[in-house]
Amino acid sequence: MQQQKSVAIVGSGLVGSLLAIFLRNQGHHVTVFDRRQDVRKVEFSGRSINLAMSNRGWKALRGAGIEDEIRKLALPLDKRAMHVEGKELYFQKYGGEGEAIYSISRGVLNRRMIDLAEKAGAVFKFEEKIWDVDMREAKLYSGESEKSEWKEYQFDLIFGADGAFSRIRHKMQRQSRFDYSQHFIDVGYKELTISANEDGSHKLDKASFHIWPRGEFMLIAMPNLNGSFTCTLFMPFEGEVSFESIKTEGEADQFFEKYFPDIKHEISNLKRDFFNNPTSAMVTIKCFPWSYYDKITLVGDSAHAIVPFYGQGMNAGFEDISVLNEKMNKYGDDWEMIFQEYQNERKTNADAISELSYRNFVEMSSKTADPMFLLRKKIEKRFAEKHPNQWVPLYSRVTFSDHPYAEALQIGDLQKAVMDSIMTIPNIKTKWDSEEVEKEILLTIERLNK
């Protein structure tokens, strides 16, 4: 147990709520501020992408003592279901026996995490917007508007967990030599729904992450406990096939009938959600440093917002909290060392998963329908099964381990170079499972490692 501190967390989302539990477990007084209403009292917004909990997330929840509670909300997905145009539905296993990602509704999880944080003793102040922060003195200022009279709160420590457009980080950006960048991709997303059958069962395979790759755009679907699927349509904002180009119900009918004929029985639901739900943007944010004056630091999207195409946004944020807790256990009350090691260790890994997430968008939307890409994956899978000490697939290294993201990126680049070479072998389509190819992979690995 550390010396008891008065701690503020700005942001009651998933990462802020988990941090509140860890800090309470360390014996600190914790107050969580959020400008929004209590999400437990409002209908969710229609801006959600279902979450894919994987090893890093479960590890953090286990450390907080709440893993068993959260597993009640999750459905295991052990494979992708590929809905490729002109082909029969086929499946791709994610990893080895027992390896799966877990589908969880963001809204359901956030509500439960707040409940658990309150149960642990954290105090939540909803509809209280933070307008300013004194980083040297660890003071927060809240009020109804920027020009209204503000309340002043004094704390020992402040954590910014207030998302990609963090007010806490905004204050840090005024500091000399603070590095900051943001990049919006040209693709937006919209939440859609596939309803449950009348008996409450799922209309699609409930143990799969469903993908409809269509080149410049794609649809994904993840199951919910109530039999429905939360779908996300990723598509350019502008262009020939884009959110901008679909203005009428007739155009929406034509779009869904043409590109998603296997779920045409759901067009009325998809069309309703298409026009009712907002189109949201996706941004990558990088910054540094994350900490100032041994009193304030950033966690989660406030420090490193990423695009969602590796399913690691929440997992990376949860891993932030795991690492913070490790540093607290290591250094006790030396917050200078806690924050310094935390930010240095996490920054490198945050940059790595940001890069991996963007690359995975290209893979998911277009390459998964490419026969040569599929052959490449078959070769990798066969080699990994025969030489598990030589080759762990990049996806498995990111999703089913807690090895650093930076290490996964580095090894993934090496594996890409190996496979680029292998795919140039003459007649690779006919000899892909031969000993000749296997030996060539081993020789290429040895050569590139020198």
C-alpha positions as a Markdown table, in Angstrom:
| # | Residue | x | y | z |
|---|---|---|---|---|
| 1 | Met | 0.0 | 0.0 | 0.0 |
| 2 | Gln | 1.2 | 3.5 | -0.9 |
| 3 | Gln | 0.9 | 6.6 | 1.3 |
| 4 | Gln | -2.7 | 7.7 | 0.9 |
| 5 | Lys | -3.3 | 10.4 | -1.7 |
| 6 | Ser | -6.2 | 12.5 | -2.9 |
| 7 | Val | -6.5 | 11.6 | -6.6 |
| 8 | Ala | -8.6 | 13.0 | -9.4 |
| 9 | Ile | -9.4 | 11.2 | -12.6 |
| 10 | Val | -10.9 | 13.3 | -15.4 |
| 11 | Gly | -13.0 | 10.9 | -17.6 |
| 12 | Ser | -15.3 | 8.1 | -16.5 |
| 13 | Gly | -14.8 | 5.9 | -19.6 |
| 14 | Leu | -13.4 | 2.4 | -19.5 |
| 15 | Val | -9.8 | 3.4 | -18.8 |
| 16 | Gly | -10.7 | 6.0 | -16.2 |
| 17 | Ser | -13.0 | 3.6 | -14.4 |
| 18 | Leu | -10.4 | 0.8 | -14.4 |
| 19 | Leu | -7.8 | 3.3 | -13.1 |
| 20 | Ala | -10.2 | 4.3 | -10.3 |
| 21 | Ile | -10.4 | 0.6 | -9.2 |
| 22 | Phe | -6.6 | 0.2 | -9.1 |
| 23 | Leu | -6.1 | 3.4 | -7.2 |
| 24 | Arg | -8.7 | 2.4 | -4.6 |
| 25 | Asn | -7.0 | -0.9 | -4.3 |
| 26 | Gln | -3.8 | 1.0 | -3.5 |
| 27 | Gly | -5.7 | 2.9 | -0.7 |
| 28 | His | -6.1 | 6.3 | -2.3 |
| 29 | His | -9.1 | 8.6 | -2.2 |
| 30 | Val | -10.4 | 8.8 | -5.8 |
| 31 | Thr | -12.8 | 11.3 | -7.4 |
| 32 | Val | -13.8 | 10.9 | -11.0 |
| 33 | Phe | -15.1 | 13.8 | -13.0 |
| 34 | Asp | -17.0 | 13.7 | -16.3 |
| 35 | Arg | -18.7 | 16.4 | -18.3 |
| 36 | Arg | -21.3 | 13.9 | -19.6 |
| 37 | Gln | -24.4 | 12.5 | -17.9 |
| 38 | Asp | -24.0 | 9.2 | -16.1 |
| 39 | Val | -24.0 | 6.6 | -18.9 |
| 40 | Arg | -26.0 | 4.3 | -16.7 |
| 41 | Lys | -29.0 | 6.6 | -17.0 |
| 42 | Val | -29.0 | 7.4 | -20.7 |
| 43 | Glu | -29.6 | 5.4 | -23.9 |
| 44 | Phe | -26.3 | 4.7 | -25.6 |
| 45 | Ser | -25.4 | 7.1 | -28.4 |
| 46 | Gly | -25.1 | 5.0 | -31.6 |
| 47 | Arg | -21.4 | 5.8 | -31.9 |
| 48 | Ser | -20.1 | 2.5 | -30.7 |
| 49 | Ile | -17.8 | -0.1 | -32.2 |
| 50 | Asn | -18.2 | -3.3 | -30.1 |
| 51 | Leu | -15.0 | -4.0 | -28.1 |
| 52 | Ala | -12.7 | -6.9 | -28.7 |
| 53 | Met | -11.2 | -7.9 | -25.4 |
| 54 | Ser | -8.0 | -9.8 | -25.7 |
| 55 | Asn | -5.1 | -11.0 | -23.4 |
| 56 | Arg | -3.8 | -7.5 | -22.4 |
| 57 | Gly | -7.3 | -6.4 | -21.4 |
| 58 | Trp | -8.0 | -9.5 | -19.4 |
| 59 | Lys | -4.6 | -9.3 | -17.7 |
| 60 | Ala | -5.5 | -5.7 | -16.5 |
| 61 | Leu | -9.0 | -6.8 | -15.3 |
| 62 | Arg | -7.4 | -9.8 | -13.5 |
| 63 | Gly | -5.0 | -7.4 | -11.7 |
| 64 | Ala | -7.9 | -5.2 | -10.6 |
| 65 | Gly | -9.8 | -8.3 | -9.3 |
| 66 | Ile | -12.8 | -7.9 | -11.7 |
| 67 | Glu | -12.1 | -10.3 | -14.5 |
| 68 | Asp | -14.8 | -12.8 | -13.5 |
| 69 | Glu | -17.4 | -10.1 | -13.4 |
| 70 | Ile | -16.6 | -8.8 | -16.9 |
| 71 | Arg | -16.4 | -12.2 | -18.5 |
| 72 | Lys | -20.1 | -12.5 | -17.8 |
| 73 | Leu | -20.6 | -9.7 | -20.4 |
| 74 | Ala | -18.5 | -11.3 | -23.1 |
| 75 | Leu | -18.9 | -13.7 | -26.0 |
| 76 | Pro | -15.8 | -15.6 | -27.3 |
| 77 | Leu | -15.0 | -15.3 | -31.0 |
| 78 | Asp | -12.4 | -17.8 | -32.2 |
| 79 | Lys | -12.5 | -17.0 | -35.9 |
| 80 | Arg | -13.3 | -14.5 | -38.6 |
| 81 | Ala | -16.3 | -15.2 | -40.9 |
| 82 | Met | -15.4 | -13.8 | -44.3 |
| 83 | His | -18.3 | -12.7 | -46.5 |
| 84 | Val | -16.4 | -12.1 | -49.7 |
| 85 | Glu | -18.2 | -11.1 | -52.9 |
| 86 | Gly | -18.7 | -14.0 | -55.3 |
| 87 | Lys | -17.6 | -16.6 | -52.8 |
| 88 | Glu | -19.2 | -18.9 | -50.3 |
| 89 | Leu | -18.9 | -17.9 | -46.6 |
| 90 | Tyr | -15.6 | -19.2 | -45.2 |
| 91 | Phe | -13.9 | -19.0 | -41.8 |
| 92 | Gln | -10.3 | -18.1 | -40.6 |
| 93 | Lys | -9.3 | -19.3 | -37.2 |
| 94 | Tyr | -7.6 | -16.6 | -35.1 |
| 95 | Gly | -5.0 | -18.6 | -33.4 |
| 96 | Gly | -4.4 | -21.9 | -31.6 |
| 97 | Glu | -6.7 | -24.0 | -29.6 |
| 98 | Gly | -8.6 | -21.9 | -27.0 |
| 99 | Glu | -7.4 | -18.6 | -28.4 |
| 100 | Ala | -10.2 | -16.1 | -28.9 |
| 101 | Ile | -11.1 | -12.5 | -28.7 |
| 102 | Tyr | -14.2 | -11.5 | -26.8 |
| 103 | Ser | -17.0 | -9.3 | -28.0 |
| 104 | Ile | -18.4 | -6.8 | -25.5 |
| 105 | Ser | -20.8 | -3.9 | -25.9 |
| 106 | Arg | -19.0 | -0.7 | -25.0 |
| 107 | Gly | -22.1 | 0.7 | -23.3 |
| 108 | Val | -22.7 | -2.4 | -21.2 |
| 109 | Leu | -19.1 | -2.6 | -20.2 |
| 110 | Asn | -18.8 | 1.1 | -19.3 |
| 111 | Arg | -21.8 | 0.9 | -17.1 |
| 112 | Arg | -20.5 | -2.2 | -15.3 |
| 113 | Met | -17.1 | -0.7 | -14.8 |
| 114 | Ile | -18.5 | 2.4 | -13.2 |
| 115 | Asp | -20.6 | 0.2 | -10.9 |
| 116 | Leu | -17.5 | -1.7 | -9.9 |
| 117 | Ala | -15.4 | 1.5 | -9.3 |
| 118 | Glu | -18.2 | 2.9 | -7.1 |
| 119 | Lys | -18.3 | -0.4 | -5.2 |
| 120 | Ala | -14.5 | -0.1 | -4.7 |
| 121 | Gly | -15.1 | 3.3 | -3.1 |
| 122 | Ala | -14.5 | 5.8 | -6.0 |
| 123 | Val | -16.7 | 9.0 | -6.0 |
| 124 | Phe | -18.1 | 10.0 | -9.4 |
| 125 | Lys | -19.1 | 13.6 | -10.3 |
| 126 | Phe | -21.1 | 13.6 | -13.5 |
| 127 | Glu | -22.1 | 16.6 | -15.5 |
| 128 | Glu | -19.2 | 18.5 | -14.1 |
| 129 | Lys | -17.0 | 19.9 | -16.8 |
| 130 | Ile | -13.3 | 20.6 | -16.2 |
| 131 | Trp | -12.3 | 23.9 | -17.8 |
| 132 | Asp | -8.8 | 24.4 | -16.4 |
| 133 | Val | -6.0 | 22.7 | -14.5 |
| 134 | Asp | -3.1 | 24.0 | -12.5 |
| 135 | Met | -0.6 | 21.3 | -13.1 |
| 136 | Arg | 2.0 | 22.5 | -10.6 |
| 137 | Glu | -0.5 | 22.7 | -7.8 |
| 138 | Ala | -2.7 | 19.7 | -8.9 |
| 139 | Lys | -5.8 | 21.9 | -8.9 |
| 140 | Leu | -8.9 | 21.4 | -11.1 |
| 141 | Tyr | -11.5 | 24.0 | -12.0 |
| 142 | Ser | -15.0 | 23.1 | -13.1 |
| 143 | Gly | -18.1 | 25.1 | -13.9 |
| 144 | Glu | -21.2 | 25.3 | -16.1 |
| 145 | Ser | -19.4 | 27.3 | -18.8 |
| 146 | Glu | -16.0 | 28.8 | -19.6 |
| 147 | Lys | -17.3 | 32.2 | -18.4 |
| 148 | Ser | -19.2 | 31.1 | -15.3 |
| 149 | Glu | -17.9 | 31.0 | -11.8 |
| 150 | Trp | -15.6 | 28.0 | -11.3 |
| 151 | Lys | -15.2 | 25.6 | -8.4 |
| 152 | Glu | -11.7 | 24.9 | -7.3 |
| 153 | Tyr | -10.6 | 21.4 | -6.3 |
| 154 | Gln | -7.3 | 20.5 | -4.7 |
| 155 | Phe | -5.7 | 17.1 | -5.2 |
| 156 | Asp | -2.3 | 15.4 | -4.8 |
| 157 | Leu | -2.4 | 13.7 | -8.2 |
| 158 | Ile | -4.5 | 14.2 | -11.4 |
| 159 | Phe | -4.9 | 11.7 | -14.2 |
| 160 | Gly | -6.3 | 12.7 | -17.6 |
| 161 | Ala | -8.5 | 9.9 | -19.0 |
| 162 | Asp | -10.8 | 12.1 | -20.9 |
| 163 | Gly | -10.3 | 10.7 | -24.4 |
| 164 | Ala | -8.9 | 11.8 | -27.7 |
| 165 | Phe | -9.9 | 15.4 | -27.3 |
| 166 | Ser | -8.7 | 15.6 | -23.7 |
| 167 | Arg | -9.0 | 18.9 | -21.8 |
| 168 | Ile | -6.1 | 17.8 | -19.6 |
| 169 | Arg | -3.8 | 17.2 | -22.6 |
| 170 | His | -5.0 | 20.6 | -24.1 |
| 171 | Lys | -3.5 | 22.3 | -21.1 |
| 172 | Met | -0.3 | 20.3 | -21.5 |
| 173 | Gln | -0.1 | 21.5 | -25.1 |
| 174 | Arg | 0.6 | 25.0 | -23.9 |
| 175 | Gln | 3.9 | 23.8 | -22.4 |
| 176 | Ser | 7.2 | 24.5 | -24.1 |
| 177 | Arg | 8.5 | 21.5 | -26.1 |
| 178 | Phe | 5.3 | 19.5 | -25.9 |
| 179 | Asp | 5.1 | 17.3 | -29.1 |
| 180 | Tyr | 1.6 | 16.8 | -30.5 |
| 181 | Ser | 0.1 | 15.5 | -33.7 |
| 182 | Gln | -3.3 | 14.4 | -34.9 |
| 183 | His | -4.2 | 12.7 | -38.2 |
| 184 | Phe | -7.8 | 12.0 | -39.4 |
| 185 | Ile | -8.2 | 9.2 | -41.9 |
| 186 | Asp | -10.5 | 9.8 | -44.9 |
| 187 | Val | -12.7 | 6.9 | -43.7 |
| 188 | Gly | -15.6 | 7.3 | -41.2 |
| 189 | Tyr | -17.8 | 4.8 | -39.5 |
| 190 | Lys | -21.5 | 4.4 | -38.7 |
| 191 | Glu | -23.1 | 1.9 | -36.2 |
| 192 | Leu | -25.7 | -0.4 | -37.6 |
| 193 | Thr | -27.6 | -3.4 | -36.1 |
| 194 | Ile | -28.6 | -6.9 | -37.1 |
| 195 | Ser | -31.5 | -7.9 | -34.8 |
| 196 | Ala | -31.9 | -11.2 | -33.0 |
| 197 | Asn | -34.3 | -13.9 | -34.2 |
| 198 | Glu | -37.7 | -14.0 | -32.7 |
| 199 | Asp | -36.5 | -16.6 | -30.2 |
| 200 | Gly | -33.5 | -14.5 | -29.2 |
| 201 | Ser | -30.9 | -16.5 | -31.1 |
| 202 | His | -28.3 | -15.0 | -33.4 |
| 203 | Lys | -28.9 | -14.8 | -37.1 |
| 204 | Leu | -25.2 | -15.3 | -37.9 |
| 205 | Asp | -22.6 | -17.5 | -36.3 |
| 206 | Lys | -22.1 | -16.1 | -32.8 |
| 207 | Ala | -18.6 | -17.4 | -32.4 |
| 208 | Ser | -17.2 | -15.3 | -35.3 |
| 209 | Phe | -16.1 | -11.8 | -36.0 |
| 210 | His | -17.9 | -11.2 | -39.3 |
| 211 | Ile | -16.2 | -9.1 | -42.1 |
| 212 | Trp | -17.6 | -8.1 | -45.4 |
| 213 | Pro | -14.4 | -6.7 | -47.2 |
| 214 | Arg | -15.3 | -4.5 | -50.2 |
| 215 | Gly | -12.0 | -2.8 | -51.0 |
| 216 | Glu | -12.5 | 0.9 | -50.3 |
| 217 | Phe | -15.1 | 0.1 | -47.6 |
| 218 | Met | -16.1 | -2.8 | -45.3 |
| 219 | Leu | -18.8 | -3.9 | -42.9 |
| 220 | Ile | -18.0 | -5.8 | -39.6 |
| 221 | Ala | -20.4 | -7.4 | -37.2 |
| 222 | Met | -19.8 | -8.6 | -33.6 |
| 223 | Pro | -22.4 | -10.5 | -31.5 |
| 224 | Asn | -24.1 | -9.3 | -28.4 |
| 225 | Leu | -25.5 | -11.4 | -25.5 |
| 226 | Asn | -29.1 | -10.5 | -26.5 |
| 227 | Gly | -28.9 | -12.2 | -29.9 |
| 228 | Ser | -28.2 | -9.1 | -31.9 |
| 229 | Phe | -25.1 | -8.0 | -33.7 |
| 230 | Thr | -23.5 | -4.6 | -33.5 |
| 231 | Cys | -22.3 | -3.7 | -37.0 |
| 232 | Thr | -19.9 | -1.0 | -38.1 |
| 233 | Leu | -19.8 | 0.3 | -41.6 |
| 234 | Phe | -16.4 | 1.8 | -42.5 |
| 235 | Met | -16.5 | 3.9 | -45.6 |
| 236 | Pro | -15.0 | 7.1 | -47.2 |
| 237 | Phe | -16.7 | 10.3 | -46.3 |
| 238 | Glu | -16.7 | 11.5 | -49.9 |
| 239 | Gly | -16.4 | 9.7 | -53.3 |
| 240 | Glu | -18.3 | 7.4 | -55.6 |
| 241 | Val | -19.2 | 5.0 | -52.9 |
| 242 | Ser | -19.3 | 7.0 | -49.7 |
| 243 | Phe | -21.4 | 8.3 | -46.9 |
| 244 | Glu | -21.9 | 11.5 | -48.9 |
| 245 | Ser | -23.2 | 9.6 | -51.9 |
| 246 | Ile | -26.1 | 7.8 | -50.1 |
| 247 | Lys | -28.7 | 10.5 | -49.5 |
| 248 | Thr | -32.1 | 8.7 | -50.0 |
| 249 | Glu | -33.7 | 5.5 | -48.8 |
| 250 | Gly | -33.7 | 4.2 | -52.4 |
| 251 | Glu | -30.0 | 4.8 | -52.6 |
| 252 | Ala | -29.5 | 3.0 | -49.3 |
| 253 | Asp | -31.6 | 0.0 | -50.5 |
| 254 | Gln | -29.5 | -0.2 | -53.7 |
| 255 | Phe | -26.3 | 0.0 | -51.7 |
| 256 | Phe | -27.1 | -2.8 | -49.2 |
| 257 | Glu | -28.7 | -5.0 | -51.8 |
| 258 | Lys | -25.7 | -4.7 | -54.1 |
| 259 | Tyr | -22.9 | -5.1 | -51.6 |
| 260 | Phe | -24.4 | -7.2 | -48.8 |
| 261 | Pro | -26.9 | -9.6 | -50.4 |
| 262 | Asp | -26.4 | -12.3 | -47.8 |
| 263 | Ile | -28.0 | -10.1 | -45.1 |
| 264 | Lys | -30.7 | -8.5 | -47.4 |
| 265 | His | -33.4 | -9.6 | -44.9 |
| 266 | Glu | -31.9 | -7.0 | -42.5 |
| 267 | Ile | -32.0 | -4.1 | -45.0 |
| 268 | Ser | -34.8 | -2.3 | -43.2 |
| 269 | Asn | -32.8 | -2.3 | -39.9 |
| 270 | Leu | -29.6 | -1.4 | -41.6 |
| 271 | Lys | -31.3 | 1.5 | -43.5 |
| 272 | Arg | -33.0 | 2.8 | -40.4 |
| 273 | Asp | -29.7 | 2.9 | -38.5 |
| 274 | Phe | -27.9 | 4.4 | -41.5 |
| 275 | Phe | -30.0 | 7.5 | -41.4 |
| 276 | Asn | -30.6 | 7.6 | -37.6 |
| 277 | Asn | -27.0 | 7.2 | -36.4 |
| 278 | Pro | -24.2 | 9.7 | -36.8 |
| 279 | Thr | -21.3 | 9.3 | -39.1 |
| 280 | Ser | -18.1 | 9.5 | -36.9 |
| 281 | Ala | -14.5 | 10.3 | -37.7 |
| 282 | Met | -11.4 | 8.3 | -36.7 |
| 283 | Val | -8.2 | 10.0 | -35.5 |
| 284 | Thr | -4.7 | 9.0 | -34.5 |
| 285 | Ile | -3.2 | 11.2 | -31.8 |
| 286 | Lys | 0.4 | 11.1 | -30.6 |
| 287 | Cys | 2.0 | 13.3 | -28.0 |
| 288 | Phe | 4.8 | 13.5 | -25.5 |
| 289 | Pro | 5.5 | 14.0 | -22.6 |
| 290 | Trp | 2.5 | 12.5 | -20.9 |
| 291 | Ser | 3.5 | 13.6 | -17.3 |
| 292 | Tyr | 4.3 | 16.9 | -15.6 |
| 293 | Tyr | 5.5 | 18.0 | -12.2 |
| 294 | Asp | 5.2 | 14.4 | -10.7 |
| 295 | Lys | 1.5 | 15.3 | -10.2 |
| 296 | Ile | -0.3 | 14.8 | -13.5 |
| 297 | Thr | -0.3 | 12.2 | -16.3 |
| 298 | Leu | -2.3 | 11.0 | -19.3 |
| 299 | Val | -3.7 | 7.5 | -19.8 |
| 300 | Gly | -5.6 | 5.8 | -22.7 |
| 301 | Asp | -6.8 | 7.8 | -25.6 |
| 302 | Ser | -5.8 | 11.1 | -24.0 |
| 303 | Ala | -2.2 | 10.0 | -24.6 |
| 304 | His | -2.5 | 7.8 | -27.7 |
| 305 | Ala | -5.7 | 7.6 | -29.6 |
| 306 | Ile | -5.6 | 5.0 | -32.4 |
| 307 | Val | -7.8 | 3.8 | -35.2 |
| 308 | Pro | -9.8 | 0.7 | -34.2 |
| 309 | Phe | -8.6 | -1.8 | -36.8 |
| 310 | Tyr | -6.6 | -4.1 | -34.5 |
| 311 | Gly | -9.2 | -4.1 | -31.8 |
| 312 | Gln | -6.5 | -2.9 | -29.4 |
| 313 | Gly | -7.7 | 0.6 | -28.4 |
| 314 | Met | -9.3 | -0.5 | -25.1 |
| 315 | Asn | -6.7 | -3.2 | -24.6 |
| 316 | Ala | -3.8 | -0.7 | -25.0 |
| 317 | Gly | -5.5 | 1.7 | -22.5 |
| 318 | Phe | -6.1 | -1.1 | -20.0 |
| 319 | Glu | -2.4 | -2.1 | -20.4 |
| 320 | Asp | -1.5 | 1.5 | -19.5 |
| 321 | Ile | -3.2 | 1.0 | -16.2 |
| 322 | Ser | -1.5 | -2.4 | -15.6 |
| 323 | Val | 1.9 | -0.8 | -16.2 |
| 324 | Leu | 1.1 | 2.2 | -14.0 |
| 325 | Asn | 0.2 | -0.3 | -11.2 |
| 326 | Glu | 3.4 | -2.2 | -11.7 |
| 327 | Lys | 5.4 | 1.0 | -11.3 |
| 328 | Met | 3.4 | 1.9 | -8.2 |
| 329 | Asn | 4.2 | -1.4 | -6.7 |
| 330 | Lys | 7.9 | -1.0 | -7.7 |
| 331 | Tyr | 8.5 | 2.5 | -6.5 |
| 332 | Gly | 6.0 | 3.1 | -3.7 |
| 333 | Asp | 5.6 | 6.8 | -3.1 |
| 334 | Asp | 8.3 | 7.9 | -5.6 |
| 335 | Trp | 5.8 | 9.4 | -8.2 |
| 336 | Glu | 8.6 | 11.0 | -10.2 |
| 337 | Met | 10.0 | 7.5 | -11.0 |
| 338 | Ile | 6.5 | 6.0 | -11.4 |
| 339 | Phe | 5.5 | 8.6 | -14.1 |
| 340 | Gln | 8.8 | 8.7 | -15.8 |
| 341 | Glu | 9.1 | 4.9 | -16.3 |
| 342 | Tyr | 5.4 | 4.7 | -17.2 |
| 343 | Gln | 5.5 | 7.3 | -20.0 |
| 344 | Asn | 8.8 | 6.2 | -21.4 |
| 345 | Glu | 7.8 | 2.5 | -21.6 |
| 346 | Arg | 4.3 | 3.1 | -22.9 |
| 347 | Lys | 5.1 | 5.8 | -25.5 |
| 348 | Thr | 7.2 | 3.4 | -27.6 |
| 349 | Asn | 4.5 | 0.8 | -27.5 |
| 350 | Ala | 1.7 | 3.2 | -28.1 |
| 351 | Asp | 3.4 | 4.4 | -31.3 |
| 352 | Ala | 3.8 | 0.8 | -32.4 |
| 353 | Ile | 0.2 | -0.2 | -32.0 |
| 354 | Ser | -0.9 | 3.0 | -33.7 |
| 355 | Glu | 1.1 | 1.9 | -36.8 |
| 356 | Leu | -0.1 | -1.7 | -36.6 |
| 357 | Ser | -3.7 | -0.6 | -36.3 |
| 358 | Tyr | -3.5 | 1.5 | -39.5 |
| 359 | Arg | -1.9 | -1.3 | -41.4 |
| 360 | Asn | -4.6 | -3.7 | -40.3 |
| 361 | Phe | -7.2 | -1.5 | -41.9 |
| 362 | Val | -5.7 | -2.0 | -45.3 |
| 363 | Glu | -5.5 | -5.8 | -44.7 |
| 364 | Met | -9.1 | -6.1 | -43.4 |
| 365 | Ser | -10.7 | -4.0 | -46.1 |
| 366 | Ser | -9.0 | -5.3 | -49.2 |
| 367 | Lys | -6.3 | -7.9 | -48.8 |
| 368 | Thr | -8.5 | -10.5 | -47.0 |
| 369 | Ala | -10.3 | -11.1 | -50.3 |
| 370 | Asp | -7.0 | -11.4 | -52.3 |
| 371 | Pro | -6.2 | -15.1 | -53.2 |
| 372 | Met | -2.4 | -14.4 | -53.0 |
| 373 | Phe | -2.8 | -12.8 | -49.6 |
| 374 | Leu | -4.8 | -15.8 | -48.4 |
| 375 | Leu | -2.1 | -18.2 | -49.7 |
| 376 | Arg | 0.5 | -16.1 | -47.9 |
| 377 | Lys | -1.4 | -16.6 | -44.6 |
| 378 | Lys | -1.8 | -20.4 | -45.3 |
| 379 | Ile | 2.0 | -20.6 | -45.7 |
| 380 | Glu | 2.6 | -18.7 | -42.5 |
| 381 | Lys | 0.1 | -20.8 | -40.5 |
| 382 | Arg | 1.6 | -24.0 | -41.7 |
| 383 | Phe | 5.1 | -22.9 | -40.9 |
| 384 | Ala | 4.1 | -21.6 | -37.5 |
| 385 | Glu | 2.4 | -24.9 | -36.6 |
| 386 | Lys | 5.6 | -26.9 | -37.6 |
| 387 | His | 8.0 | -24.4 | -36.1 |
| 388 | Pro | 6.3 | -22.6 | -33.2 |
| 389 | Asn | 9.6 | -21.5 | -31.7 |
| 390 | Gln | 10.6 | -19.8 | -35.0 |
| 391 | Trp | 7.3 | -18.1 | -36.0 |
| 392 | Val | 4.5 | -16.6 | -34.0 |
| 393 | Pro | 2.0 | -14.9 | -36.3 |
| 394 | Leu | 1.9 | -11.1 | -35.9 |
| 395 | Tyr | -1.8 | -11.1 | -35.0 |
| 396 | Ser | -1.3 | -13.7 | -32.3 |
| 397 | Arg | 1.7 | -11.8 | -30.9 |
| 398 | Val | -0.4 | -8.7 | -30.6 |
| 399 | Thr | -3.7 | -10.2 | -29.5 |
| 400 | Phe | -2.9 | -13.4 | -27.6 |
| 401 | Ser | 0.2 | -12.3 | -25.7 |
| 402 | Asp | 1.4 | -9.4 | -23.5 |
| 403 | His | 4.8 | -9.0 | -25.2 |
| 404 | Pro | 5.4 | -5.3 | -26.0 |
| 405 | Tyr | 3.7 | -3.9 | -29.1 |
| 406 | Ala | 7.0 | -2.4 | -30.2 |
| 407 | Glu | 8.5 | -5.9 | -30.2 |
| 408 | Ala | 5.5 | -7.2 | -32.2 |
| 409 | Leu | 6.0 | -4.4 | -34.8 |
| 410 | Gln | 9.7 | -5.2 | -35.2 |
| 411 | Ile | 9.3 | -8.9 | -35.6 |
| 412 | Gly | 6.3 | -8.4 | -37.8 |
| 413 | Asp | 8.4 | -6.3 | -40.2 |
| 414 | Leu | 11.0 | -9.1 | -40.3 |
| 415 | Gln | 8.2 | -11.7 | -41.0 |
| 416 | Lys | 6.9 | -9.5 | -43.8 |
| 417 | Ala | 10.3 | -9.4 | -45.4 |
| 418 | Val | 10.6 | -13.2 | -45.2 |
| 419 | Met | 7.2 | -13.7 | -46.8 |
| 420 | Asp | 7.8 | -11.1 | -49.5 |
| 421 | Ser | 10.8 | -13.2 | -50.5 |
| 422 | Ile | 8.9 | -16.5 | -50.3 |
| 423 | Met | 6.0 | -15.3 | -52.4 |
| 424 | Thr | 8.4 | -14.7 | -55.3 |
| 425 | Ile | 9.3 | -18.4 | -55.5 |
| 426 | Pro | 8.3 | -19.8 | -58.9 |
| 427 | Asn | 5.1 | -21.9 | -58.8 |
| 428 | Ile | 4.5 | -21.0 | -55.2 |
| 429 | Lys | 0.8 | -21.8 | -55.7 |
| 430 | Thr | 1.5 | -25.5 | -56.3 |
| 431 | Lys | 4.4 | -26.0 | -53.9 |
| 432 | Trp | 3.4 | -23.8 | -51.0 |
| 433 | Asp | 3.2 | -26.8 | -48.6 |
| 434 | Ser | 6.4 | -28.4 | -49.7 |
| 435 | Glu | 9.6 | -29.0 | -47.7 |
| 436 | Glu | 11.4 | -26.8 | -50.2 |
| 437 | Val | 9.3 | -23.8 | -49.2 |
| 438 | Glu | 9.7 | -24.7 | -45.5 |
| 439 | Lys | 13.5 | -24.8 | -45.8 |
| 440 | Glu | 13.6 | -21.6 | -47.8 |
| 441 | Ile | 11.7 | -19.8 | -44.9 |
| 442 | Leu | 14.2 | -21.1 | -42.4 |
| 443 | Leu | 17.1 | -19.9 | -44.6 |
| 444 | Thr | 15.5 | -16.5 | -45.2 |
| 445 | Ile | 14.9 | -16.0 | -41.4 |
| 446 | Glu | 18.6 | -16.9 | -40.7 |
| 447 | Arg | 19.8 | -14.5 | -43.5 |
| 448 | Leu | 17.7 | -11.6 | -42.3 |
| 449 | Asn | 18.6 | -12.1 | -38.7 |
| 450 | Lys | 22.3 | -11.7 | -39.4 |
